[in-house]
Amino acid sequence: MNVGALGALCCLVSLCVVAGSESRKDAATLELDRVICKNLPVSGSHRKQRICRTKLEWDESRKRSRGDANFEKKVKRVTRG
């Protein structure tokens, strides 16, 4: 009887662990799908434009911008030399 109870307890614990990891994945997905709106300046205008994107899209845009800036730095270093 004790072996059966121990087995049931192990199954219950493993289900809780799996459910907990799934909820963390869902929370991370919800965080990346959250919409963030920013008021950004527009070239040639005094007004700012409201741009709404998901957190994932803002992060990708930031990475691309930094990558472009780093590429320009490398190109300028090579051409000066």
N, C-alpha and C positions, 0 to 999 in steps of 0.2 A: 504494500500500500504506500509506503514512504517513497519508493522508487517512482511510482506513478505520479505522486504529488510533486516530486522533484522535477520530473519530466514536464509536467504541466506548467510549473513555475518557470522553467527555462524557456518554454515556448512563449509564455506571456511576456517575459522580459525581452526576448528577441523581437516580438511584435512591437513593443513599445519603442525599442531602439530604431527600428525601421520607420515607424510612424514619426518619430522625432526627427530623423534625418530628412524625411520627406517634407515635413513642415518647414525645416530650415531652407530647403531648396525652394519651396513655394514662397517663403518670405524674401529670399534673394531675388527670385523672378519678379515678385511684386515690386521690389525696390527698383529694379532696372526698368520696369514698365511704367513707373510713376512719371507723370507729365510735369515738366518744369517749364515755366514761361519766364522769359527775360526780356527786358526792354533794352534793345541795342541801338546804338547810333547808326544812322544811315548816311552814307556819303552824299554830300551835296544838299543836306537838309538839316534844319534845326530840330526837327522832331525825331523822336526815337520810335522804332518799330518793335512791336511786341511779337516775339518769335517763341513758339511753343514746340518742344520736342521731348522725347522720353529721356530719362537719365542715360540710358545706353547710347542714344544718338548724340547727346552732348559730350559724353566721354570719348566716343569715336572721333567726333569733330576736333576735340582738344588734342587727341593723339596725332591726328593728321596734321594739324597746324604746327605742333611741335616738331613733327618729323620733317615738314617742309622747311621750317626755320633752321633746323640742324643741317639739312641738305644744303641750304644756301650758304651757311657758314663754311661747310667743307669745300664747296665749289669756289668760294672767294679765297680761301686759303691756298688752294691749288693754283689758281690763276695768278695770284700775286707773286708766288715763288719763282 
